[in-house]
Amino acid sequence: GVHRTGSERPDVQSRTVVVAGHDAGEEAAPFAHALDLPLLAEPSSNARHGENALTAYQFTLAAFADQIEAVVLFGRPTLSRTINALLARDDIDSAIYAPGPLAWCELSKRPETPVRSFAQAAQFAGIGPQGWVEAWREADERVVAAVNMVVAEREHVTGRLTGPSLAADVWSGLSGPAVIGSSRPVRDMDIAATPRRGRGPRVYANRGLAGIDGTISTAAGIALAERRRTLAFTGDVTFLYGAAGMLVPSLEAVPQLDVVVADDGGGTIFSTLEHGTVAARGGYQEAVDRFFRVPHGLDAVELALVYGWDAQRVSSHEHVREWLDAGRTAHGCRLLVVDTEREKPRELHRALAAAAAEALA
């Protein structure tokens, strides 16, 4: 890569990308826009907006991997191995924008060069050459179309919603603060959430060590603190592990809270990671299911009714969207359980990657 110093003027052209990790904040999107650079933003970065932000960036990135000269990072990357691989490359210069301390991040242990001001970051980044960000946008549109087609076909065959398509519904239906659960929901949203034109509602996520405990309680606390109807989007295991957070003691204020549960009958996230490779080798499927899948056979709706919540189960996009719309005028606590595909999520992820690669070829 080209060696950069803080003394260069920002009219230098460079094929730079802006990465917005968790809690990147409000400055990443205007930074990318001002310098004509593509923006790769996690859902909980609160930077996934503006015309330079991309939807399926973790797939689109492959088409530009050899062209990238530099990366400017805002916040802390927590989600995508594609992004971690990009930041680990020693042939690309990388800087991290850190005007102050970053949550859960020790700068001395990160490989990027810390920059302390917006101007210094701009000098490091340079300006995107003509057509740079446009090429990313065009490629991203092709990938999104290909991914959507795979998802639609899959839903037609299985009769169940896929995780990414449910995540897209939830994202586009947000009208207030959101809490995105760890595991599959935040990753599905990362693939499928179309960047907003304006800033949109604030998105929260527990991305420290990215555990699942206490997610419902976190969402209830945010709803009370924000004094606005808040939505939590979780998987079924995350919901069950945090279900006691549905209890509102009689002397306490009732949070205005919506919870959407993607129910795929256990922790399917692990099938898309190394655990799935082990299970696929044969002889280990039962062990992997027992220790990582956590099949439970419980009905989250029945559990929520015990706590006095309004609760229902649906299985179509139309019903999900109707329920989200009704949240604008709802009161109290509501739960929506959505049946999502539970067979072979590993296959779906591979099919999405293959369709994306074909669209970019």
Summary of the structure (lengths in Angstrom):
residues: 361
radius of gyration: 20.8
end to end distance: 25.0
largest distance: 63.4
contacts: 1223
relative contact order: 0.13
helix: 44%
strand: 17%
